[in-house]
Amino acid sequence: MIDVELRGVSDPRPAAGESPQPDQPNADQSTARTGERPGDPQIAVVRIDRPERRNALDTEHCLGLRAGIGRALDAGVRAVVLTGSGTSFCAGADLDQVYGEAFTDALYGALHALTGAPVPVIAAINGPAIGAGLQLALAADLRVAVEEASFAVPTARLGLSVDPWTLRRLAELAGGGAARAIVLGCESVPARRAFELGLVQRVGGLDTALAWAREIAGLAPLTLAYSKRAFNAAADPEAVRPGEVMAAYQACWTSEDAQEGRRARTEKRAPVFQGK
């Protein structure tokens, strides 16, 4: 099952797996920073909930991930946190289904939903991210990992392979040498080493990822969407239509949010961005 929890930045309730936060700001303080209206979801927690299989992905769960991301975007969230239930982020593909085209299509659909989302996606890696689990982490924009997390691509032990996008993305984030060690040498990389390599941006649990998501939810949505599109285009030019990146860049400068940022600076207050 894929769980989708929609939350406001001022929501005092901890998400499942999040430590209680006794000193969270009240609703009025959060509204002043983000422009959140009561009842507006700003963050979505998307959780792979298959702990009995260490959150291994089958076709159903890949399709559920894609649908869950779509539901979050339809609700207007400004950031998505992706995590797993139990002690694993995702143990990889369910080997009972991995050999069919239906699974491959569903997996790529889930990965494209993450990379194509116009909002930042944070992977809260709560345990091992193996094979397809590492692919999910790579498809996210930012990665937060617990100390017990690890990263591996053991395809050479199984006679399988991952697509060229995964190899490029891994080399881009972790470096070419580390990527080759992970894929060609079947090395498992612990969280601290992944942090040192740049594959992981912060070490911590779901509470750390949610705190970061709350910060991001207060930033300018058009700027974030443009920046993500530009990063993706630099890594894979064929994935973006010609002129799309420059159009998004120019739209930021002519947006109402740009004017709001200018006014807020003059008035010495926090901006309230509306994504317009």
C-alpha positions as CSV (number, residue, x, y, z in Angstrom):
1,M,0.0,0.0,0.0
2,I,1.1,3.6,-0.6
3,D,0.0,6.1,2.1
4,V,-0.3,9.8,1.3
5,E,-0.6,12.2,4.2
6,L,-1.3,15.8,3.4
7,R,0.0,18.3,6.1
8,G,0.1,22.0,6.6
9,V,3.3,23.5,7.8
10,S,1.6,24.6,11.0
11,D,0.2,21.1,11.6
12,P,1.5,20.2,15.1
13,R,0.8,16.4,14.7
14,P,3.9,14.3,14.1
15,A,3.8,12.1,11.1
16,A,4.1,8.4,11.6
17,G,7.7,7.8,12.4
18,E,8.4,11.5,13.2
19,S,9.5,12.4,16.7
20,P,7.2,14.8,18.6
21,Q,8.1,18.4,18.2
22,P,7.0,20.2,21.4
23,D,8.2,23.6,20.3
24,Q,6.6,23.8,16.9
25,P,5.4,27.3,15.9
26,N,1.7,28.0,16.2
27,A,-0.6,28.4,13.2
28,D,-0.4,32.2,13.1
29,Q,3.4,32.2,13.1
30,S,3.6,29.7,10.2
31,T,1.0,31.5,8.2
32,A,3.1,34.7,8.4
33,R,6.0,32.9,6.8
34,T,4.4,30.8,4.1
35,G,1.0,32.3,3.2
36,E,-0.7,29.1,4.3
37,R,-4.4,29.4,4.8
38,P,-6.1,27.2,7.4
39,G,-6.7,23.7,5.9
40,D,-4.3,24.2,3.1
41,P,-1.9,21.2,2.7
42,Q,1.7,22.4,2.1
43,I,3.6,19.1,2.5
44,A,2.8,15.5,1.5
45,V,4.3,12.5,3.2
46,V,4.2,9.6,0.7
47,R,5.0,6.3,2.3
48,I,5.7,2.9,0.9
49,D,3.9,0.7,3.4
50,R,4.9,-2.9,2.7
51,P,7.2,-3.6,5.7
52,E,6.6,-7.4,5.5
53,R,8.6,-7.3,2.2
54,R,10.9,-4.5,3.4
55,N,9.0,-2.2,1.0
56,A,10.1,-4.1,-2.1
57,L,8.4,-2.7,-5.2
58,D,6.0,-4.6,-7.3
59,T,3.8,-3.3,-10.2
60,E,1.0,-2.4,-7.8
61,H,3.2,-0.3,-5.6
62,C,4.9,1.4,-8.5
63,L,1.5,2.4,-9.9
64,G,0.5,3.5,-6.4
65,L,3.6,5.7,-6.0
66,R,2.8,7.5,-9.3
67,A,-0.8,7.9,-8.2
68,G,0.2,9.1,-4.8
69,I,2.5,11.8,-6.2
70,G,-0.3,12.9,-8.5
71,R,-2.7,13.2,-5.6
72,A,-0.2,15.3,-3.6
73,L,0.3,17.6,-6.5
74,D,-3.4,17.9,-7.2
75,A,-3.8,19.0,-3.6
76,G,-1.3,21.9,-4.2
77,V,1.5,20.9,-1.9
78,R,4.8,22.7,-2.1
79,A,7.1,19.8,-1.1
80,V,6.9,16.0,-1.0
81,V,8.6,13.7,1.5
82,L,9.0,10.1,0.3
83,T,9.8,7.5,2.9
84,G,9.2,3.8,3.8
85,S,7.5,2.0,6.7
86,G,9.5,0.0,9.2
87,T,13.2,-0.3,9.1
88,S,13.8,-0.3,5.3
89,F,13.4,2.5,2.8
90,C,13.0,0.1,-0.1
91,A,14.7,-3.2,-0.5
92,G,14.5,-3.1,-4.3
93,A,12.3,-4.7,-6.8
94,D,10.1,-7.6,-6.0
95,L,12.0,-10.3,-7.8
96,D,8.7,-12.2,-8.4
97,Q,7.7,-9.5,-10.9
98,V,10.9,-7.8,-12.0
99,Y,11.2,-9.8,-15.3
100,G,8.0,-8.5,-16.9
101,E,7.6,-5.3,-19.0
102,A,4.6,-4.3,-16.9
103,F,6.9,-3.9,-13.9
104,T,9.5,-2.0,-15.8
105,D,7.0,0.4,-17.2
106,A,5.4,1.0,-13.8
107,L,8.8,1.6,-12.2
108,Y,9.8,4.2,-14.8
109,G,6.4,5.8,-14.4
110,A,7.0,6.2,-10.7
111,L,10.5,7.5,-11.2
112,H,9.3,10.0,-13.8
113,A,6.5,11.2,-11.4
114,L,9.2,12.1,-8.9
115,T,11.6,13.8,-11.3
116,G,8.8,15.5,-13.2
117,A,7.0,16.9,-10.1
118,P,7.2,20.7,-10.1
119,V,8.0,20.8,-6.4
120,P,11.0,19.5,-4.5
121,V,10.9,15.9,-3.4
122,I,12.9,14.9,-0.3
123,A,13.7,11.2,0.2
124,A,13.6,10.4,3.9
125,I,15.7,7.3,3.8
126,N,14.8,5.3,6.9
127,G,16.9,2.2,6.1
128,P,18.5,0.3,3.2
129,A,17.8,1.7,-0.3
130,I,18.8,-1.2,-2.6
131,G,18.4,-1.5,-6.3
132,A,15.0,0.1,-7.2
133,G,15.1,1.7,-3.8
134,L,18.2,3.5,-4.7
135,Q,16.6,4.5,-7.9
136,L,13.8,6.1,-6.0
137,A,16.3,8.0,-3.8
138,L,18.1,9.2,-6.9
139,A,14.9,10.4,-8.5
140,A,14.3,12.6,-5.5
141,D,15.8,16.1,-5.4
142,L,17.2,15.9,-1.9
143,R,18.1,13.0,0.4
144,V,18.0,12.7,4.2
145,A,19.2,9.4,5.6
146,V,19.3,7.8,9.0
147,E,22.6,6.4,10.3
148,E,21.4,2.9,9.6
149,A,20.7,3.5,5.9
150,S,22.8,2.0,3.2
151,F,22.9,2.2,-0.6
152,A,23.6,-0.6,-3.1
153,V,22.9,-1.7,-6.7
154,P,23.5,-5.5,-6.6
155,T,22.4,-6.1,-10.2
156,A,25.7,-7.8,-11.2
157,R,25.0,-10.4,-8.5
158,L,21.7,-11.2,-10.2
159,G,22.6,-10.9,-13.9
160,L,20.3,-7.9,-14.2
161,S,21.0,-4.2,-15.1
162,V,19.8,-0.7,-14.4
163,D,19.1,1.9,-17.1
164,P,21.6,4.5,-18.3
165,W,19.7,7.3,-16.5
166,T,20.3,5.6,-13.2
167,L,24.0,5.3,-13.9
168,R,24.3,8.9,-15.0
169,R,22.3,10.2,-12.0
170,L,24.4,8.1,-9.5
171,A,27.7,9.3,-11.0
172,E,26.4,12.9,-11.0
173,L,25.4,12.8,-7.3
174,A,28.1,10.4,-5.8
175,G,30.9,10.9,-8.3
176,G,32.1,8.6,-11.0
177,G,34.5,6.6,-8.9
178,A,31.9,5.9,-6.2
179,A,29.3,5.1,-8.8
180,R,31.5,2.5,-10.4
181,A,32.3,1.0,-7.1
182,I,28.6,0.7,-6.2
183,V,27.6,-0.8,-9.6
184,L,30.7,-2.7,-10.9
185,G,32.1,-3.7,-7.5
186,C,28.7,-4.2,-5.8
187,E,29.8,-2.1,-2.9
188,S,27.3,-1.1,-0.2
189,V,27.7,2.5,0.9
190,P,26.6,3.4,4.5
191,A,24.8,6.7,5.3
192,R,27.9,8.6,6.6
193,R,29.9,7.7,3.5
194,A,27.0,8.7,1.3
195,F,26.9,12.0,3.1
196,E,30.6,12.6,2.5
197,L,30.2,11.8,-1.2
198,G,27.3,14.2,-1.6
199,L,24.7,11.5,-2.3
200,V,23.0,12.3,1.0
201,Q,22.6,16.0,1.9
202,R,21.6,15.6,5.6
203,V,21.9,12.8,8.1
204,G,18.7,12.4,10.2
205,G,15.3,10.8,10.3
206,L,11.8,11.7,9.1
207,D,11.6,14.7,11.5
208,T,14.7,16.1,9.9
209,A,13.2,15.7,6.4
210,L,9.9,17.2,7.5
211,A,11.6,20.2,9.1
212,W,13.5,20.8,5.8
213,A,10.2,20.4,3.8
214,R,8.6,23.0,6.0
215,E,11.4,25.5,5.2
216,I,11.1,24.7,1.5
217,A,7.3,25.2,1.6
218,G,7.9,28.9,2.4
219,L,10.1,29.5,-0.6
220,A,9.0,30.8,-4.0
221,P,7.2,28.0,-5.8
222,L,7.9,29.3,-9.4
223,T,11.6,29.7,-8.6
224,L,11.8,26.1,-7.2
225,A,9.9,24.7,-10.2
226,Y,12.2,26.5,-12.7
227,S,15.4,25.5,-10.8
228,K,14.3,21.8,-10.7
229,R,13.5,21.9,-14.5
230,A,16.8,23.5,-15.3
231,F,18.8,20.9,-13.2
232,N,16.9,18.1,-15.0
233,A,17.5,19.6,-18.4
234,A,21.3,19.9,-17.7
235,A,21.4,16.2,-16.8
236,D,19.1,15.0,-19.6
237,P,18.5,17.6,-22.3
238,E,16.2,15.3,-24.3
239,A,13.8,15.2,-21.3
240,V,12.8,18.9,-21.7
241,R,11.2,20.6,-24.6
242,P,13.3,23.4,-26.4
243,G,12.6,26.8,-24.8
244,E,10.9,25.4,-21.8
245,V,13.6,26.2,-19.3
246,M,14.1,29.8,-20.5
247,A,10.4,30.4,-20.5
248,A,10.2,29.2,-16.9
249,Y,13.3,31.4,-16.0
250,Q,11.7,34.5,-17.5
251,A,8.4,33.8,-15.8
252,C,10.1,34.0,-12.4
253,W,11.3,37.6,-13.1
254,T,7.9,38.8,-14.2
255,S,5.9,37.0,-11.5
256,E,3.8,38.4,-8.7
257,D,6.1,36.5,-6.3
258,A,9.1,38.5,-7.6
259,Q,7.3,41.7,-6.8
260,E,6.4,40.3,-3.4
261,G,10.0,39.4,-2.7
262,R,11.0,43.0,-3.6
263,R,8.3,44.5,-1.4
264,A,9.1,42.2,1.5
265,R,12.8,43.2,1.3
266,T,11.9,46.9,1.3
267,E,9.4,46.5,4.2
268,K,11.9,44.3,6.1
269,R,9.5,41.3,6.5
270,A,9.3,37.7,5.4
271,P,7.8,37.3,1.9
272,V,4.5,35.5,1.4
273,F,4.8,33.7,-1.9
274,Q,1.7,32.5,-3.8
275,G,3.2,30.7,-6.8
276,K,2.0,33.4,-9.2
